């Protein structure tokens, strides 16, 4: 079957994950994951990670996010077809061959134990969302809705985990091996770029569905991958959205400048060649100064004789 191609902007509910990640837009398109690479690393990193720019592009290790991807599939009811392999790990020849065949068919191979855990995660998520007063979350609407739009010469695309029928609520599932407790989320939100992702969805939907612009809510469900599969529901605040928009604007501007020069790798700069003189972190300086004070105070304490030596 020929890969799906996007000819004009729109909201698409039937694009497969494989076609989406291969970039079906008319020209190499900008995504929120590319934005994060531009901001956290460099334009050169973004070029290497783009399937339409880098001729030698290869996807990540297909087993890296097995449980997370399977949990998405079970919760959303959509995603790559799962091929469950009843094995303890991927070291056996038959397990490796099965995984290789699944990848070739655009499917996801997953170990039986991991698939079972992913199914439990999805069931636990539904139960907790219902208890929290959101029984319809991930129930009615479009799963893995793809939005694609154009601004000038730049094409954009993004995949939304779940778009409610009225297109006013955007849901996204985030799985984590760390804590999903409320106090852990601010740093996770910043480190993982949730605000950038929300700003990207806001930007695209404002173009494609302008009547609801400014009325949308962007919710992230952060769920732990270990029992009891606890989750926390977050809604991106206006302050966080403002930061996300600023960061997204910066990344789009950098992407546009590079694309205007060309799609060859030479047009995409890496880190600066000039010698850098980074400032010593304030927290590290404070920690050392505190240690100096403590050590100095100890020198004035009486010495204690212990068998085998004398110690401060």
N, C-alpha and C positions, 0 to 999 in steps of 0.2 A: 504494500500500500504506500502511495506517495505521501510524503510528509505534508502536514497541514500548513497552509500559507495564509497569512493575514494580508488582505488587500486594502482594507480601509479601517479606520478607527472603530472601536466598538467594545461591548462587553460580551464575552464569549463563555458559554457554560459547558461547552463540549470539546475543548482542546485537551488532548492527553498531556500528562506530565512530560512524557518524552518529547513531544512536539514543542511544548512550551520551553523546555530547557535547551532545546536546539536553536531557539530563537526564530520564530516564524515570521518576523516583521520584514518589510521590504528592504530595510537596511539594518546593519548591526544596531541593536537597540539598547537603551539604557535601563538598568534595573536597580532596585534598592540594594541588592548584594554588591553590584558594581560600585554603587555610591559608597558603601562602607569600605571597600578596598581602596578607593580613591582617597578617602578621608583618613583611614588608619594606616595605609601603606603608601602607595604611589600610583601614578597613571600606568607605569610599566606593569605593576601587579595586576591592574584591571585588564590590560591588554592580554596578558597571559591567561587570565581566567575567563575570557570571553570566547564562546564557541564559534563565533563568526569572524573574529579577528585573528585568533591564534590557530594556524593550520594544524599544529601538533596538539591541540587542546584535548585533554582527557579528563573525564569526570573524576570526582573524588572516589576514594575507596568505597565500593558499593556496600560494604558491611559496616561502614563507619557509623551510620545512623539507622541501623536496622530496626531497633525497637521504636525509636521516634517515628520513623516513616510508617511502620506498621500500625502504631497507635493512631496516627493521622488517618490511615486507611480505614481502620475499624470505627473511629469516631465519626469521620466525615462520610463514610460509605462510598468513598471514591479515592482513586489513586492508582498506583501501579498494582497490577495483579500480583498476588502473593503466591509463591511456590514454597510450601512448607517442607523443610528437609528434616527428617527425624534422625538427628545426629547430635552428639555432644558438642562438637565444634567443627571447624572447616578444614581440619587437617587430613581427613580421609580423602582418598582419590574420588570416590563416588560423590561425596559432598561437594568437592571442588568442581567436578564436571557438571553437576546439577546446577550449581551457582552460575557457572560460565554459560550454560545453555539458557538459563533464565534471563541473564543480562542480554544475551544476543536477541532474545525475543521481546525485550523491553519490559521484562517482569522483574520482580524483586524476590530473590531467594532469601529465606529466613529460617533459622533453626527453630525446631518445634518448641523448645522451652521459651525462646524469645517471643514467638508468636503468641503463646499462651499468656505471657506476661503483658504483651501489648493489648490483648483482648480484655484482660482484667483492668488495665488502665482505662480503656474506653468505657467499660461498664462503671468503673468508679467515678469517672468524669461525669457521666450522665446522672448518676445518683447525687453527686455533690452539687451539680448545677441545678438540679431540681430542688434540692433542699435550700439552695441559695435564692430561689425565686425566679430561676431562669429555665423553666422546663422546656421551652421551645428553642433554646440555644443548640445549634447544630442539628436542628430537626426540620425546619422549613426554610427553603431558600435555595441558593446555588452553592454547591461545594466546589472548591478550587476554581472559582470564577476568574477568568483571565481578562484583564483590562489592557487595552493597547490604544495609544493615542499619539498624536504628533504635535510638536511645538516647533514651528519653523522647519528646519531641516532635521531635527532630532526626533527619532521614534522612541517611545517609552513603552515598557510592558511590566506588568506585575501580576502575580497570582494571589488571590485573596482566598484564605482558607474557607471562609463562609460569609456569604453576602445575603442578608435578610431580604425577603421578598420586596419590601418597600425601599430597599437600597439605602436605608438610613443607619443601619447598624452593621459594622464590620467586625467579625470575630476572627481571632487568630489563636491557634493552639501552639504553645511553647512547652516543650518537654525539657527537663533538666535532671542531671544527676546530683546537683547541688540542692540547696534549700529553696523551696518556693514560698517560704514564710513572708509575710508582708514586709518585715524589716529588711529582708535580703533583696527585695525587688528594685529599689532605687538604683543601686549600683549595677544590677543585672540589666535593667532597662537601658542605662547609659552605655554599658559595655557591649551589649548585643544590638544596639541601634533600633530599639522598638519605636522611638519617636520618629526616626528617619523613615521607617517602614510605614508608620501611620501617616506621615506627611506625604509619602509617595501615593498611598491609596487615596488620600484626600485630594491630591492634585489631579490624579487621573479621573476620579469620579466627578470632580467639579467640571471637567471638560465634557465628559460623556453623559452626565446626568445633572446638568446645571440647576434644575429646579430644586434639588435637595442640597445644594452647596451651602455650607455653614450650619447644616442641621444634623450632621452625622456624628455618631459616637464610634470610637475605635476601642474595642475591648480585646484584651489579651488574657487568655486562660493559661496560666503557668502551672504545669503539673509535674510532680516528681516521678521519676522512673522506678522508684523502689516503693515497696509497701510501706504505708497504706495508700500510696498513690494520691497523696493530698494535693490539693490545688488551691490557688488564689486567683480571684478574678480582678483584673485591673482595668481601669478606664483611663486613657491617656488624657492628662489635664491640658488646659489651654497653654499653661506655661511650658510644659514639655513639648507640645505641638509647635510652639514658637521656636524652640531650639531645633526641633526636627526640620522645620521649614528652612531655617537659616543654613543648617548643615547640608540639606538637600540642594538648596540653591547654589551653594559653593561647589558641590560635586558636579552638578549639571553644567555649571560654567566651565569647569576644568575639562569635563568630557567634551563639551562643544568645541573648545579650543583645540583639543587633540584631534578630534574628528575633522575639523576644518583643515588641519595640516595634512592629514592622510591616515590611512589604516595600517600602514607599515609600522613595524615596531619602533623604528627610529623616531617616530613622531610622538612617542609616549615616554616621557622622562621618568627615571627612577628617583632615587634619593640624591640630594645635592652632593657634588664632589668637594665642595669647600670643607675645610676642617671645621668641625663643630666644637663648641665649648659649652656643653650643657650645664645649666645651673644645678648645684647640689641640692637635692630635694630638702625642703624645709623640715619635713617630718623626720628625715634621717639625721639631719643636723641636730634637731632637738633631742632625739634619742641619744646621740653621742654625748652632747653636753650634759644631759642628765646622768649618764654613766660616769663622766669625769667628776662631777660633783659627788656622786655616791662613793666612788673610789677614793677621792680625797678625804671624805669624812671617815672612811674605814681606816685610813692610815693613822688617824688620831686615836683609834680605839686601842685598849690594852691588848698586849700579845698574850696568847693562850698557849701553854706548853702541852703538847700531846705526844704520846709515845711515838718515837720515830721522827719528831721534828717540832718546830715551833711555827705556829700559824697566826695570822692576823685575825 
